């Protein structure tokens, strides 16, 4: 689901000699959709008598354009309010330094501007404001003013108390709020709200469909009402909301309570619990039925003893966000679809009363359950390895390390598709600090570099080693280095027994592939998931039975040779007979 806005911008010069307002809106690039939209409106402040007014226009233009240009270049983990504050702070410093230098005519420079900016990301907006431009929100028919003017109005004095470029230190007003489909956001310069009353603005916003039509109606109504200033209106209509971002989910984790102990039959936000699946001491996993559709889902929530831990809440929020983010990745790589071998995560519904994760439910068995009945054959292991390597390729391309690939986290669904489970300890560029510091994973599947002193951090190669260990166990029923205890490096002093030695039915090419994946030295292993995937796909292709057409061609070729040989023998016999019985 993508964030969809309808935007409209109208800016009229009015009775002023020039238009010193400037406004704009910037959408994110397709591959950076989660960074959200940014919009800003600035009203340049004219200088004193004799001033050309160009300084105010320059201040307004550069402030809006620099914000729109740089907003999507800040680190992805910055909060929207932080990004607005820092970018506008740098612009203010530049304007203040500019104003300290005298102009060409020797007069002091007065490059000042008001500015009101909105960043719309996930399902929230962030607002930054300085001066007397304004921001409005129309929701459910109610028009709310979101800003407060920084201006003194007295008989003997009227002027801005805050503006960009006025002082070396910039003080911005910041606020945040939730977004809903159907919201209409509006930015105006004082040429609009100085001529129109609150009620008139609200009536025009309510009664004018379409963002551009509403912006035009506001500026034209302001000039008709006698506005003496430039009139600018920027309208943003929220048509659809993106899946919640990490900040949205973290906010839910901080504010919503965790569900208490739920038994079979209990109901939660439209779900009815049908089974208790697992309880690992930190999380509980329940099977539930969505009452509106009848489909089964899996609900993952913190146990009551862990529900008050902010770090656990942050990690669960990260897991939900990661699942939502990766759901879009298969469509962006190789033109694929179907979730890339990962379980689909449901975005928290509006009105959720508790904090938990909801996933699709898939019938079937984990590899751990399957291996309890015996090892896999070579064809089954190839299918497993190919599917998981493809999923790891997707994860690693997104900068994610799973960290806990093992049979218990690999699931073969009733639909015949292998899926990678549990992103609870996965690392991403935006993983919370507590998750980064957690030494996660199952020791027997962790590559030996992580047990060294000093230990190497987990990386994509860690997942590939764990997949190699998983394939080794799937084919032989054993672990290549046995049960490993943390920092037990003695286990890695010799290479493990070959797969074909323990399971003679395994073909030698597959044996060599698995042994390379679990090699003691990292330089001998596969470097990337794509390299491992290509090797597995080549093995699978080579093991395919020959088609009927090539076999027929081969038989036809043999028949031609047989006929040729027979004709040759007949001719040779005739030659011998002629030589023997030749008349003397």
PyMOL commands that set and color helices and strands:
alter all, ss='L'
color gray80, all
select helices_A, chain A and resi 30-35+54-73+80-100+190-193+198-207+211-224+246-255+310-332+338-341+367-371+378-397+407-409+433-437+443-445+448-451+460-476+489-492+499-502+508-517+522-524+529-542+548-580
alter helices_A, ss='H'
color red, helices_A
select strands_A, chain A and resi 4-12+21-26+37-45+112-121+124-130+134-139+142-145+151-153+158-160+173-178+184-188+231-240+257-258+267-268+271-279+283-290+296-302+345-346+354-355+357-360+364-366+410-413+418-420
alter strands_A, ss='S'
color yellow, strands_A
deselect
rebuild
show_as cartoon
